[in-house]
Amino acid sequence: MSQEQLRKRLQPPNQVATDRYTEPQLAFTTTPAQDNAVQLYEMGLNVFPVPFAQKGGWPWKQFQYIRLHPAQLLLAFQGQCNLAVMAGRTSNNLFIIDCETQDSFLFHGDQLAAAGIPIWSVRSGGEKGGGHYYLFCKEGEIGNIPPGELTQTEIRGSRCYVLTPPSVHPDTGVIYQWHKHDGDAPPTVSLHDLDWLPLKLVTKTKRVVQEPTAFSDLSRATLQFITAGAPEGQRNNALFAAACDMAGNNYDYYTTSQVLTPIARSCGLPNNEIRDTLRSAFSQPRTPVRPITNPKQPQWKAVIEFIQLHAWKQRTGQTDRAVLAACAERARLGSNEHGVFRASTRELAELARLTKNTVSSSLQRLQQEGFLVFCGHDKTSTAHLWQFGKRFLRYRYTDTPWISSSVSITQKTDAAERGALGKTAALVWESLLAARRPMRVAQMAEEFKLSDHQVYRALKKSSWAST
């Protein structure tokens, strides 16, 4: 098979780009790896592929912070591959007791049974007969305990992964097998329930999931369920009402599930009831419980518009552009009603695909230019808190004195609509408007820091877009 044929085979069809997979997709010739990936994904676990009969070899560190989108799930596990599960906050605070030998596996199984904890376990297929026990932690993310500190045992709780069925062990060629399934999901436990293990939290307070958007548009009842759950007898109705409210406020199924599933599970609802309730909430269009009286454009969208139109000059311009775009993405994922969002240097470096030192220097420049305002540190994670400055807003409006009310440049003409011109042509077009004088190609190339060829192409695009 040629490279071009392989590329076309792996390219997802247009209809896959939905908020979630559909039942026909799941029923159509799926592999055991795909079936297990979907099952674990719906439990809230962060699953991703690794090379067949290997424990590593493909890039995986991005899955320490993100999960696959449901529409990408079946495609990611197409063909032969091993299935991995990430421990930690992206899997709803999953941690794994990794037993290296059969004696260790039997010991921890006896301890869990004596404590009355349901068992979810896997036989790893290694020569020593070890295995894994899967558990969720109520209080937060569990810290790792590396090999050597415990007898023939390792705790994987933060930003590390294990293989899971139907993976193939790289040393023995034996397939990983489920050992016991007590319940429809791994048990949720507290630290004191496992008193024979020296478990510690990575963070001081529970952080079930990072808020994907500001919750200010949700009703008081929905916020109450998110923060405190609901008692038995009310929990299913409360979950359904909260899901309907989030659907009415344009939250997609994936985001709603990420927010509400851990809360509903901590209230005692089984995993299959949670899944059915969420699907029922999204089975038809919903409206917000609290009507939106004054809808307005989110601030991060204004920043994206500014990034596309601003003339990023000099050697550091494209770096600052990438970092500000990463900040806009962090604001989209989680900002409060005042526009304050959390963004650590590491997270921005991941999004911008730059080093942390480069991002730190760029953040200083963006603060000096008035594009970003530092707002302190997050109390839980000590990550930086940011807010967008007011300076970039003036670029979105005309400064024509004879127009009584300023109008967004992107709303004045079809030529400025996204996709009509492209980045370079939009830069030339906006710069010509600002210059307010005729210019030759050589003058534009020198002043706008472009080549003659780029200017010619931009002028051609502008001429076409204005017709």
PENORVEN-V69482 format. One record per residue. RES is the residue in one small letter. SS is DSSP state (@ for helix, = for strand, . for the rest). Layout:
res-><RES RES>
ss-><SS SS>
This chain:
res-><m s q e q l r k r l q p p n q v a t d r y t e p q l a f t t t p a q d n a v q l y e m g l n v f p v p f a q k g g w p w k q f q y i r l h p a q l l l a f q g q c n l a v m a g r t s n n l f i i d c e t q d s f l f h g d q l a a a g i p i w s v r s g g e k g g g h y y l f c k e g e i g n i p p g e l t q t e i r g s r c y v l t p p s v h p d t g v i y q w h k h d g d a p p t v s l h d l d w l p l k l v t k t k r v v q e p t a f s d l s r a t l q f i t a g a p e g q r n n a l f a a a c d m a g n n y d y y t t s q v l t p i a r s c g l p n n e i r d t l r s a f s q p r t p v r p i t n p k q p q w k a v i e f i q l h a w k q r t g q t d r a v l a a c a e r a r l g s n e h g v f r a s t r e l a e l a r l t k n t v s s s l q r l q q e g f l v f c g h d k t s t a h l w q f g k r f l r y r y t d t p w i s s s v s i t q k t d a a e r g a l g k t a a l v w e s l l a a r r p m r v a q m a e e f k l s d h q v y r a l k k s s w a s t>
ss-><. . @ @ @ @ @ @ @ @ . . . @ @ @ . . . . . . @ @ @ @ @ . . . . @ @ @ @ @ @ @ @ @ @ @ . . . = = = = = . . . . . . . . . . @ @ @ @ . . . . . @ @ @ @ @ @ @ . . . . . = = = = = . = @ @ @ . . = = = = = = = = @ @ @ @ @ @ @ @ @ @ @ @ @ . . . . . = = = = . . . . . = = = = = = = = = . . . . = . . = = = = = = . . = = = = . . . . = = = = . . . = . . . . . . = . = = = = = . . . . . = = = . @ @ @ @ . . . . . . = . . . . . . . . . . . . . . . . . . @ @ @ @ @ @ @ @ @ . . . . . . @ @ @ @ @ @ @ @ @ @ @ @ @ @ . . . . @ @ @ @ @ @ @ @ @ @ @ @ @ @ . . . . @ @ @ @ @ @ @ @ @ @ @ . . . . . . . . . . . . . . . . . @ @ @ @ @ @ @ @ @ @ @ . . . . . . . @ @ @ @ @ @ @ @ @ @ @ @ @ @ @ @ @ . = . . . . . = = . . @ @ @ @ @ @ @ @ . . . @ @ @ @ @ @ @ @ @ @ @ @ @ . . . = = = = = = . . . . . . = = = = = . . @ @ @ @ @ @ = . . . . . . . . . . = @ @ @ @ . @ @ @ . . . . . . @ @ @ @ @ @ @ @ @ @ @ @ @ . . . . . @ @ @ @ @ @ @ @ . . . @ @ @ @ @ @ @ @ @ @ @ @ @ @ . .>
